[in-house]
Amino acid sequence: MPANTYPSSSRYLIFNELRSGFEASSVPPLSVTLQVGQHLAISGVSGCGKSSLLQVIAGLKAPQSGEVLYNDQQIGESALHFWRQQICYFPQQAVMGGECVRDVLHLPWRLKAITHLPLPDEQTCLSALRKAGIDVLLEKTIASLSGGEKQRVAIARGLLMQREIWLMDEPTSALDPVGRDHIIQLIEESSLICISVSHDPVWLTSATHVHTMSLGKDECNV
Ligand SMILES: Nc1ncnc2c1ncn2[C@@H]1O[C@H](COP(=O)(O)OP(=O)(O)OP(=O)(O)O)[C@@H](O)[C@H]1O
């Protein structure tokens, strides 16, 4: 579908000629339209600018050029507050922000980033952890968790936040194949729009769209 064709779905995300400015000048910009249930994976060699593009999408870096539209709203500087309430951003190193699993899951409520949902109770937290593929006590200290367990706790927190768009930077880097496949299934069964950065060939195969970047030229299979 051409990037500027508005689909009939009630929720859609359009990237129109988007560039971070950290990719090679010969790399074409990102132009794609995503609907609910679709997953754009950004791939390419180290240093080609994948994470920078994701950070632009997250509103953490200003774009060099191009635009982002969510439904009928242009996501410029004045819409960043709105935009941050729609997205859940998972950086390469999961940000924990708490001493134990419960604290980490409650962080968005503590920071008042989530005000329209009640603080999740014990059962809701445990159910989100199970959906993310981790069975752990809420009292467990974060210092005792592996990198992959931390990644899954961050994903459980994302589930509790109930945001519509997930932005994931190398989400499977600390996961074994079983953990990775679990997250792939979770995303496929969700009604999210997901944009990820990944090198993992299995993860890339699971995406509905792949934007392949290089240090000099670029292809986008949409
Ligand atoms: N804020 C910044 N200031 C200066 N250079 C930056 C900044 N952000 C990114 N870069 C540079 O832009 C280039 C692309 O970085 P980026 O992290 O986006 O690549 P990547 O494809 O995600 O790499 P990797 O796969 O290794 O994580 C790198 O050369 C990086 O040093």
The ligand as an SDF file (V2000), in Angstrom:
LIG
                    3D

 31 33  0  0  0  0  0  0  0  0999 V2000
   23.1910   11.4090   19.2920 N   0  0  0  0  0  0  0  0  0  0  0  0
   24.1440   11.0340   18.4310 C   0  0  0  0  0  0  0  0  0  0  0  0
   25.2320   11.7910   18.2250 N   0  0  0  0  0  0  0  0  0  0  0  0
   26.1810   11.4150   17.3560 C   0  0  0  0  0  0  0  0  0  0  0  0
   26.1470   10.2970   16.6230 N   0  0  0  0  0  0  0  0  0  0  0  0
   25.0940    9.5070   16.7890 C   0  0  0  0  0  0  0  0  0  0  0  0
   24.0350    9.8230   17.6950 C   0  0  0  0  0  0  0  0  0  0  0  0
   23.1030    8.8400   17.6250 N   0  0  0  0  0  0  0  0  0  0  0  0
   23.5740    7.9540   16.7240 C   0  0  0  0  0  0  0  0  0  0  0  0
   24.7570    8.3480   16.2230 N   0  0  0  0  0  0  0  0  0  0  0  0
   25.5590    7.6530   15.2120 C   0  0  0  0  0  0  0  0  0  0  0  0
   24.6830    7.2450   14.1690 O   0  0  0  0  0  0  0  0  0  0  0  0
   25.1040    5.9950   13.6360 C   0  0  0  0  0  0  0  0  0  0  0  0
   23.9470    5.0130   13.6980 C   0  0  0  0  0  0  0  0  0  0  0  0
   23.7400    4.6200   15.0520 O   0  0  0  0  0  0  0  0  0  0  0  0
   22.5590    3.6590   15.4740 P   0  0  0  0  0  0  0  0  0  0  0  0
   22.7270    3.3280   16.9230 O   0  0  0  0  0  0  0  0  0  0  0  0
   21.2790    4.2420   15.0500 O   0  0  0  0  0  0  0  0  0  0  0  0
   22.8920    2.3690   14.5650 O   0  0  0  0  0  0  0  0  0  0  0  0
   22.3310    0.8990   14.6310 P   0  0  0  0  0  0  0  0  0  0  0  0
   22.1220    0.4620   13.2300 O   0  0  0  0  0  0  0  0  0  0  0  0
   21.1520    0.8270   15.5420 O   0  0  0  0  0  0  0  0  0  0  0  0
   23.5540    0.1150   15.2880 O   0  0  0  0  0  0  0  0  0  0  0  0
   23.6160   -1.2060   16.1920 P   0  0  0  0  0  0  0  0  0  0  0  0
   22.9860   -2.3120   15.3760 O   0  0  0  0  0  0  0  0  0  0  0  0
   25.0780   -1.4130   16.4140 O   0  0  0  0  0  0  0  0  0  0  0  0
   22.8650   -0.9090   17.4640 O   0  0  0  0  0  0  0  0  0  0  0  0
   26.2990    5.5460   14.4600 C   0  0  0  0  0  0  0  0  0  0  0  0
   27.4710    5.8820   13.7520 O   0  0  0  0  0  0  0  0  0  0  0  0
   26.1680    6.3610   15.7280 C   0  0  0  0  0  0  0  0  0  0  0  0
   27.4060    6.5950   16.3280 O   0  0  0  0  0  0  0  0  0  0  0  0
  1  2  1  0
  2  3  1  0
  2  7  2  0
  3  4  2  0
  4  5  1  0
  5  6  2  0
  6  7  1  0
  6 10  1  0
  7  8  1  0
  8  9  2  0
  9 10  1  0
 10 11  1  0
 11 12  1  0
 11 30  1  0
 12 13  1  0
 13 14  1  0
 13 28  1  0
 14 15  1  0
 15 16  1  0
 16 17  2  0
 16 18  1  0
 16 19  1  0
 19 20  1  0
 20 21  2  0
 20 22  1  0
 20 23  1  0
 23 24  1  0
 24 25  2  0
 24 26  1  0
 24 27  1  0
 28 29  1  0
 28 30  1  0
 30 31  1  0
M  END
$$$$
